[in-house]
Structures are given as C-alpha cells and as structure tokens.
C-alpha cells in the first residue's frame, strides 16, 4: 500500500479530479459576484448560437493555442490582390506554419493572406510552406499580422493602385520582375 503523507494515492487522485471539475464548472457556469451581480468568468461562448458553452482551451493547465474564426476577416483578405502576382480575385490562405498543429484544425483566421488560385494551388503542392514563401521573398507572417491589425482598425487603408488602376501586390519590391 503506497501512500504519501498518510494519504492513499486514490484519495489524492480523487481530490485532483474534484479540483479540476470545480475549475471547469466555474468556466462553464460563471457565478455572479455578490457586489456587482456580474459574471466572474469571461464569456466562453463563440459567436455561433449554441446552448452549450465552449471551453477556452488556452486557459487549461495543458493549454492549446486559441484559434479565432472570423468570416468577415476571411472575406476582407479574399477581396485583396494576390501577394505574389497581384491578381484578383484571391483566396484567403491560412499559413500552416504560423501556429502549432492541431488534429484536424486549421490555424486561426488571423493568420491568413491573399493568394490567387494559381499560387494557392502551387503553395499547397509544395512540401514545406516556409521555404515557398522565402523563395518568393515574402514575409507572410508579417503580412498576415498587418492585415489582421488593418482589419481591426475602424478606417481601412486604401489598396495601392498602379498607373493603370490595377491593385499593386502588397509585398513586391519594384526592382524585381513579377513572378507568375
């Protein structure tokens, strides 16, 4: 019979289980504070209308990265010209290397950049995404961060246009030829 400080391991495990259960109940069912009447826990419900509260996995003991879903941001990114060639329309490409992998889950929508269908397919056909971006001379993570911040601003910056009133690619230098 193994024991620590006079307690059997099953008693210790039972207490750990009850403590974790109580913490999760506080997250799922916030209680009003006595003085304000407001909830003590942050709102854990997603924008989807659901009767079941979702757990914020970034707050757990073994946390997982938060994966934001924002349909409006994806539409905004898709409305921009391709980062590589400037073609429109574009797809919102999720940067697979921007967050740790999760079983069956895409990275957060904040890590998206615009790519035309040709470059989007080309990128998915490549094995290592980071090398593909480096070969194009584009810092995709920085572009995604800039687009996320731009989307959060109330006044969006205008899309740069060339002499023929076509959108200019965001991250191409003028001394390099366009890649197609």
C-alpha positions as CSV (number, residue, x, y, z in Angstrom):
1,X,0.0,0.0,0.0
2,X,1.7,3.2,-1.2
3,X,0.9,6.4,0.5
4,X,2.2,10.0,0.7
5,X,1.8,11.9,4.0
6,X,-0.7,9.4,5.2
7,X,-3.0,9.7,2.1
8,X,-3.6,6.9,-0.3
9,X,-2.9,7.7,-4.0
10,X,-6.6,7.1,-4.8
11,X,-7.5,9.8,-2.3
12,X,-5.0,12.2,-3.9
13,X,-6.3,11.5,-7.4
14,X,-9.9,11.9,-6.2
15,X,-9.0,15.3,-4.8
16,X,-7.2,16.4,-8.0
17,X,-10.3,15.3,-10.0
18,X,-12.7,17.3,-7.8
19,X,-10.5,20.4,-8.1
20,X,-10.3,20.2,-11.9
21,X,-14.1,19.6,-12.0
22,X,-14.7,22.6,-9.9
23,X,-12.5,24.8,-12.1
24,X,-14.2,23.7,-15.2
25,X,-17.7,24.3,-13.7
26,X,-16.6,27.8,-12.9
27,X,-15.6,28.3,-16.5
28,X,-18.8,26.8,-17.9
29,X,-21.3,28.2,-15.4
30,X,-20.0,31.6,-14.1
31,X,-21.5,32.7,-10.8
32,X,-22.5,36.4,-10.2
33,X,-20.3,38.3,-7.8
34,X,-22.1,39.5,-4.6
35,X,-21.4,43.2,-5.0
36,X,-21.9,43.7,-8.8
37,X,-24.1,40.9,-9.9
38,X,-21.8,40.4,-12.9
39,X,-20.3,37.1,-14.1
40,X,-17.0,36.2,-12.6
41,X,-15.7,34.2,-15.6
42,X,-15.2,35.6,-19.1
43,X,-17.7,34.8,-21.8
44,X,-16.6,31.5,-23.3
45,X,-19.4,31.2,-25.9
46,X,-18.4,31.5,-29.5
47,X,-20.3,33.7,-32.0
48,X,-22.2,30.6,-33.1
49,X,-25.6,30.4,-31.5
50,X,-25.3,27.4,-29.3
51,X,-26.8,26.5,-25.9
52,X,-23.5,24.8,-24.9
53,X,-20.7,27.0,-23.6
54,X,-17.3,26.2,-25.1
55,X,-14.2,25.9,-23.1
56,X,-11.4,28.4,-23.7
57,X,-8.6,25.8,-24.1
58,X,-5.9,28.5,-23.8
59,X,-6.9,28.7,-20.1
60,X,-6.5,25.0,-19.3
61,X,-3.5,23.5,-17.4
62,X,-2.4,22.0,-20.7
63,X,-3.3,24.9,-23.0
64,X,-3.9,24.9,-26.7
65,X,-3.5,27.9,-29.0
66,X,-6.6,29.9,-29.5
67,X,-8.0,29.6,-33.0
68,X,-10.0,32.6,-33.9
69,X,-12.8,32.2,-36.6
70,X,-13.8,35.4,-38.3
71,X,-15.7,35.1,-41.6
72,X,-15.6,38.9,-42.2
73,X,-11.8,38.8,-42.0
74,X,-11.6,36.0,-44.5
75,X,-13.8,37.9,-46.9
76,X,-11.6,41.0,-46.4
77,X,-8.4,39.0,-47.1
78,X,-10.1,37.4,-50.1
79,X,-11.0,40.8,-51.6
80,X,-7.3,41.8,-51.7
81,X,-5.0,41.1,-54.6
82,X,-2.6,38.1,-54.5
83,X,0.6,38.8,-52.5
84,X,2.7,37.2,-55.2
85,X,1.3,38.5,-58.5
86,X,-1.4,41.0,-57.7
87,X,-4.2,39.0,-59.5
88,X,-7.8,39.3,-58.3
89,X,-9.8,37.5,-57.1
90,X,-7.8,35.9,-54.4
91,X,-8.3,33.2,-51.8
92,X,-7.7,33.6,-48.1
93,X,-4.8,31.2,-47.4
94,X,-4.2,30.0,-43.9
95,X,-0.5,30.0,-43.0
96,X,0.1,26.5,-41.8
97,X,3.4,27.3,-40.0
98,X,2.0,30.2,-38.0
99,X,0.6,28.1,-35.2
100,X,1.3,24.7,-33.7
101,X,-0.6,21.9,-35.4
102,X,-3.8,20.5,-34.1
103,X,-5.6,17.4,-35.1
104,X,-7.9,18.5,-38.0
105,X,-7.9,22.2,-37.1
106,X,-6.7,25.0,-39.3
107,X,-4.7,27.8,-37.9
108,X,-6.5,30.8,-36.6
109,X,-8.1,33.1,-39.2
110,X,-5.8,35.9,-38.1
111,X,-3.0,34.0,-39.9
112,X,-4.4,34.4,-43.5
113,X,-3.0,36.1,-46.6
114,X,-4.5,36.6,-50.1
115,X,-3.3,34.3,-52.8
116,X,-4.7,33.9,-56.4
117,X,-6.0,30.4,-57.2
118,X,-2.8,29.6,-59.2
119,X,-0.4,30.5,-56.4
120,X,-2.7,29.0,-53.7
121,X,-2.6,25.6,-55.6
122,X,1.2,25.9,-56.1
123,X,1.7,26.5,-52.4
124,X,-0.4,23.5,-51.4
125,X,1.6,21.3,-53.8
126,X,4.9,22.3,-52.1
127,X,6.0,20.2,-49.1
128,X,7.5,23.0,-46.9
129,X,5.4,26.2,-46.9
130,X,8.0,28.4,-45.2
131,X,10.6,27.7,-48.0
132,X,8.0,28.5,-50.7
133,X,7.4,32.0,-49.1
134,X,11.2,32.5,-48.7
135,X,11.7,31.7,-52.4
136,X,9.1,34.4,-53.2
137,X,10.8,36.9,-50.9
138,X,7.7,37.5,-48.9
139,X,7.3,37.5,-45.1
140,X,3.9,36.0,-45.0
141,X,3.5,36.1,-41.2
142,X,4.3,39.8,-41.1
143,X,1.7,40.4,-43.9
144,X,-0.9,38.4,-42.0
145,X,-0.3,40.4,-38.9
146,X,-0.5,43.6,-40.8
147,X,-3.8,42.6,-42.4
148,X,-5.2,41.5,-39.0
149,X,-4.3,44.8,-37.5
150,X,-5.7,46.7,-40.5
151,X,-9.0,44.8,-40.2
152,X,-9.2,45.8,-36.6
153,X,-8.8,49.5,-37.4
154,X,-12.0,51.4,-38.0
155,X,-10.7,53.1,-41.1
156,X,-9.1,50.7,-43.6
157,X,-6.1,51.8,-45.6
158,X,-6.7,52.2,-49.3
159,X,-5.4,49.4,-51.6
160,X,-2.4,50.8,-53.6
161,X,-3.0,51.1,-57.4
162,X,-0.6,51.3,-60.3
163,X,-0.8,53.6,-63.3
164,X,-3.5,51.5,-65.0
165,X,-5.6,51.5,-61.8
166,X,-4.8,47.8,-61.0
167,X,-4.1,46.7,-57.4
168,X,-0.4,46.6,-56.7
169,X,0.9,43.5,-54.9
170,X,1.4,44.3,-51.3
171,X,4.9,42.8,-50.7
172,X,6.7,43.0,-54.0
173,X,9.6,45.3,-54.5
174,X,9.7,47.4,-57.7
175,X,13.1,46.3,-58.7
176,X,12.2,42.7,-59.1
177,X,10.2,41.3,-62.0
178,X,6.7,39.9,-61.2
179,X,6.6,36.2,-60.6
180,X,3.8,34.3,-62.2
